[in-house]
Amino acid sequence: MKEQERIAFNELIKKVQQHEDTITQLVKIVAATNRRITDTADKHKSWEHALHK
């Protein structure tokens, strides 16, 4: 492998890793958002149930 090819390959590896890191961060954000939505929905259901008693 030529030096230029090796450099290009290493840059590609770095970009892929950065994309993987970004995707991981986004998945964590989505998971946290889903937990908050679920918690809020559960609280809302609990309040509705308490009001209708």
Secondary structure, 3 states (H helix, E strand, C coil): CCHHHHHHHHHHHHHHHHHHHHHHHHHHHHHHHHHHHHHHHHHHHHHHHHHCC
